[in-house]
Amino acid sequence: MNISRIILADDSGILLTGLVQLLKTEFPEAEIKAVETGQALLKEITLKKWDIVISDIDMPGRSGLEILEQLKLLRPDLPVLILSMYKEDIYAARVMKAGAAGYLMKTSATTELVHAVRHIATGKKYITPEIAEQLLDSFKEIKKPHELLTNKEFEIFKMLALGKTVTQIATEISMASATVSFHRKKILDKMNLTSNANLTHYAITNHIISDI
């Protein structure tokens, strides 16, 4: 596959600048564009045909998972490489099932990004041994409580665990407070927990968020 257009989405300016420069060095003939929000990424996808998308999993507004699902609806064959600060056991299985072509931790981005881009450009999946193991584990009958959550529930769970209120979450993800409260109840029920404090403790214990 000839790589002529690559678009990156990440709200971390320093990292984004470095990755753009890295890609320009490796693909000097390609158009490389950077945006800082998922909404801006979706807009660019509708305006121009891109060969590769590289997107952060955590951006302002709509979550990276939600953006990925929208991207795959707009362009089912467009390879999307997800960047994340989270280890593979937190997000990899989810994003691969949602249609991502690969998952790469940000700590490895400077050394593995070009290889990952070239790999998914051929139509293959960029899967590390850790991701392969997670995908196999995700098909086991016995799942951890957070693995029972839908992608939307998982994102809301993570925000609740970080101490955000229902109102704050509703504003951040453009959802009615009543709907967020409904999701919160479903999350607690599925995980057999009773409070936000329980959610925070679970998230820290399972390395989904850092100790706050």
C-alpha positions as a Python dict, from the first residue, in 0.01 Angstrom:
ca = {
    (1, 'M'): (0, 0, 0),
    (2, 'N'): (130, 342, -94),
    (3, 'I'): (115, 570, 209),
    (4, 'S'): (40, 920, 87),
    (5, 'R'): (-176, 1063, 367),
    (6, 'I'): (-148, 1003, 744),
    (7, 'I'): (-357, 1181, 1005),
    (8, 'L'): (-281, 1183, 1379),
    (9, 'A'): (-510, 1279, 1667),
    (10, 'D'): (-368, 1346, 2013),
    (11, 'D'): (-418, 1628, 2262),
    (12, 'S'): (-61, 1601, 2392),
    (13, 'G'): (114, 1873, 2195),
    (14, 'I'): (474, 1770, 2267),
    (15, 'L'): (416, 1405, 2179),
    (16, 'L'): (213, 1497, 1872),
    (17, 'T'): (487, 1726, 1740),
    (18, 'G'): (748, 1455, 1788),
    (19, 'L'): (543, 1186, 1613),
    (20, 'V'): (463, 1415, 1321),
    (21, 'Q'): (833, 1489, 1274),
    (22, 'L'): (916, 1118, 1295),
    (23, 'L'): (660, 1033, 1028),
    (24, 'K'): (772, 1318, 802),
    (25, 'T'): (1127, 1182, 819),
    (26, 'E'): (1018, 828, 731),
    (27, 'F'): (753, 925, 475),
    (28, 'P'): (886, 1248, 320),
    (29, 'E'): (644, 1236, 26),
    (30, 'A'): (335, 1184, 242),
    (31, 'E'): (94, 1446, 370),
    (32, 'I'): (102, 1434, 751),
    (33, 'K'): (-172, 1617, 941),
    (34, 'A'): (-225, 1650, 1315),
    (35, 'V'): (-544, 1734, 1507),
    (36, 'E'): (-606, 1755, 1880),
    (37, 'T'): (-964, 1629, 1923),
    (38, 'G'): (-1170, 1333, 1812),
    (39, 'Q'): (-1430, 1563, 1659),
    (40, 'A'): (-1165, 1729, 1443),
    (41, 'L'): (-1045, 1384, 1336),
    (42, 'L'): (-1394, 1278, 1228),
    (43, 'K'): (-1432, 1600, 1031),
    (44, 'E'): (-1106, 1542, 843),
    (45, 'I'): (-1210, 1185, 759),
    (46, 'T'): (-1524, 1319, 588),
    (47, 'L'): (-1330, 1585, 397),
    (48, 'K'): (-1040, 1381, 255),
    (49, 'K'): (-932, 1025, 190),
    (50, 'W'): (-662, 920, 439),
    (51, 'D'): (-447, 607, 421),
    (52, 'I'): (-368, 571, 792),
    (53, 'V'): (-523, 708, 1112),
    (54, 'I'): (-324, 724, 1436),
    (55, 'S'): (-542, 817, 1731),
    (56, 'D'): (-500, 857, 2105),
    (57, 'I'): (-750, 663, 2319),
    (58, 'D'): (-795, 958, 2559),
    (59, 'M'): (-891, 1294, 2412),
    (60, 'P'): (-1117, 1584, 2517),
    (61, 'G'): (-1486, 1520, 2460),
    (62, 'R'): (-1580, 1192, 2298),
    (63, 'S'): (-1365, 897, 2397),
    (64, 'G'): (-1118, 733, 2164),
    (65, 'L'): (-1329, 416, 2165),
    (66, 'E'): (-1634, 608, 2050),
    (67, 'I'): (-1433, 789, 1784),
    (68, 'L'): (-1294, 456, 1662),
    (69, 'E'): (-1644, 314, 1625),
    (70, 'Q'): (-1752, 622, 1428),
    (71, 'L'): (-1443, 602, 1206),
    (72, 'K'): (-1517, 240, 1120),
    (73, 'L'): (-1873, 334, 1026),
    (74, 'L'): (-1749, 611, 797),
    (75, 'R'): (-1454, 423, 648),
    (76, 'P'): (-1469, 49, 732),
    (77, 'D'): (-1145, -29, 547),
    (78, 'L'): (-940, 259, 691),
    (79, 'P'): (-655, 125, 912),
    (80, 'V'): (-663, 285, 1257),
    (81, 'L'): (-367, 256, 1495),
    (82, 'I'): (-460, 335, 1854),
    (83, 'L'): (-206, 503, 2082),
    (84, 'S'): (-249, 474, 2457),
    (85, 'M'): (-76, 537, 2787),
    (86, 'Y'): (-252, 228, 2922),
    (87, 'K'): (-104, -121, 2920),
    (88, 'E'): (-245, -375, 2678),
    (89, 'D'): (-454, -550, 2941),
    (90, 'I'): (-672, -240, 2988),
    (91, 'Y'): (-772, -147, 2633),
    (92, 'A'): (-613, -369, 2368),
    (93, 'A'): (-887, -632, 2340),
    (94, 'R'): (-1157, -364, 2334),
    (95, 'V'): (-1002, -157, 2057),
    (96, 'M'): (-914, -457, 1843),
    (97, 'K'): (-1270, -587, 1870),
    (98, 'A'): (-1396, -240, 1779),
    (99, 'G'): (-1204, -255, 1452),
    (100, 'A'): (-860, -107, 1523),
    (101, 'A'): (-572, -231, 1310),
    (102, 'G'): (-328, -206, 1597),
    (103, 'Y'): (-261, -90, 1952),
    (104, 'L'): (60, 81, 2061),
    (105, 'M'): (159, 212, 2400),
    (106, 'K'): (290, 568, 2395),
    (107, 'T'): (604, 461, 2575),
    (108, 'S'): (692, 256, 2267),
    (109, 'A'): (570, 503, 2006),
    (110, 'T'): (903, 659, 1914),
    (111, 'T'): (1066, 321, 1848),
    (112, 'E'): (776, 118, 1708),
    (113, 'L'): (547, 368, 1535),
    (114, 'V'): (699, 348, 1187),
    (115, 'H'): (707, -32, 1194),
    (116, 'A'): (345, -39, 1311),
    (117, 'V'): (235, 202, 1036),
    (118, 'R'): (411, 4, 764),
    (119, 'H'): (263, -318, 900),
    (120, 'I'): (-102, -208, 910),
    (121, 'A'): (-64, -38, 571),
    (122, 'T'): (-32, -387, 420),
    (123, 'G'): (-371, -483, 561),
    (124, 'K'): (-231, -677, 857),
    (125, 'K'): (-297, -627, 1227),
    (126, 'Y'): (-23, -491, 1450),
    (127, 'I'): (-48, -730, 1745),
    (128, 'T'): (218, -775, 2010),
    (129, 'P'): (239, -1104, 2205),
    (130, 'E'): (76, -924, 2499),
    (131, 'I'): (-220, -818, 2283),
    (132, 'A'): (-256, -1168, 2140),
    (133, 'E'): (-275, -1304, 2493),
    (134, 'Q'): (-536, -1046, 2590),
    (135, 'L'): (-749, -1131, 2288),
    (136, 'L'): (-739, -1498, 2381),
    (137, 'D'): (-825, -1419, 2742),
    (138, 'S'): (-1119, -1204, 2632),
    (139, 'F'): (-1290, -1511, 2489),
    (140, 'K'): (-1274, -1705, 2815),
    (141, 'E'): (-1604, -1756, 2992),
    (142, 'I'): (-1479, -1615, 3323),
    (143, 'K'): (-1427, -1241, 3291),
    (144, 'K'): (-1321, -969, 3530),
    (145, 'P'): (-1611, -742, 3631),
    (146, 'H'): (-1493, -445, 3423),
    (147, 'E'): (-1474, -666, 3114),
    (148, 'L'): (-1851, -710, 3134),
    (149, 'L'): (-1901, -338, 3066),
    (150, 'T'): (-1981, -199, 2723),
    (151, 'N'): (-1731, 48, 2578),
    (152, 'K'): (-1952, 343, 2680),
    (153, 'E'): (-1996, 202, 3032),
    (154, 'F'): (-1623, 144, 3061),
    (155, 'E'): (-1545, 506, 2976),
    (156, 'I'): (-1800, 634, 3228),
    (157, 'F'): (-1672, 388, 3489),
    (158, 'K'): (-1320, 522, 3444),
    (159, 'M'): (-1437, 883, 3485),
    (160, 'L'): (-1638, 796, 3796),
    (161, 'A'): (-1336, 617, 3938),
    (162, 'L'): (-1130, 931, 3881),
    (163, 'G'): (-1372, 1121, 4104),
    (164, 'K'): (-1575, 1305, 3840),
    (165, 'T'): (-1938, 1378, 3923),
    (166, 'V'): (-2234, 1276, 3709),
    (167, 'T'): (-2277, 1639, 3604),
    (168, 'Q'): (-1911, 1675, 3505),
    (169, 'I'): (-1923, 1354, 3302),
    (170, 'A'): (-2247, 1459, 3132),
    (171, 'T'): (-2088, 1788, 3026),
    (172, 'E'): (-1765, 1626, 2911),
    (173, 'I'): (-1926, 1360, 2691),
    (174, 'S'): (-2233, 1564, 2585),
    (175, 'M'): (-2485, 1333, 2750),
    (176, 'A'): (-2786, 1405, 2972),
    (177, 'S'): (-2715, 1374, 3343),
    (178, 'A'): (-3006, 1131, 3378),
    (179, 'T'): (-2849, 907, 3114),
    (180, 'V'): (-2512, 914, 3289),
    (181, 'S'): (-2686, 823, 3616),
    (182, 'F'): (-2858, 533, 3439),
    (183, 'H'): (-2521, 411, 3310),
    (184, 'R'): (-2372, 450, 3657),
    (185, 'K'): (-2640, 224, 3803),
    (186, 'K'): (-2580, -39, 3534),
    (187, 'I'): (-2204, -22, 3598),
    (188, 'L'): (-2247, -74, 3971),
    (189, 'D'): (-2491, -359, 3911),
    (190, 'K'): (-2268, -537, 3660),
    (191, 'M'): (-1962, -503, 3880),
    (192, 'N'): (-2152, -589, 4198),
    (193, 'L'): (-2036, -269, 4367),
    (194, 'T'): (-2230, -8, 4563),
    (195, 'S'): (-2051, 327, 4543),
    (196, 'N'): (-1811, 547, 4351),
    (197, 'A'): (-1553, 482, 4622),
    (198, 'N'): (-1579, 111, 4541),
    (199, 'L'): (-1527, 190, 4174),
    (200, 'T'): (-1216, 394, 4253),
    (201, 'H'): (-1071, 120, 4471),
    (202, 'Y'): (-1139, -141, 4204),
    (203, 'A'): (-986, 74, 3929),
    (204, 'I'): (-668, 136, 4130),
    (205, 'T'): (-637, -228, 4235),
    (206, 'N'): (-671, -343, 3874),
    (207, 'H'): (-431, -73, 3741),
    (208, 'I'): (-702, 95, 3532),
    (209, 'I'): (-620, 431, 3691),
    (210, 'S'): (-327, 546, 3899),
    (211, 'D'): (-355, 593, 4273),
    (212, 'I'): (-517, 933, 4323),
}
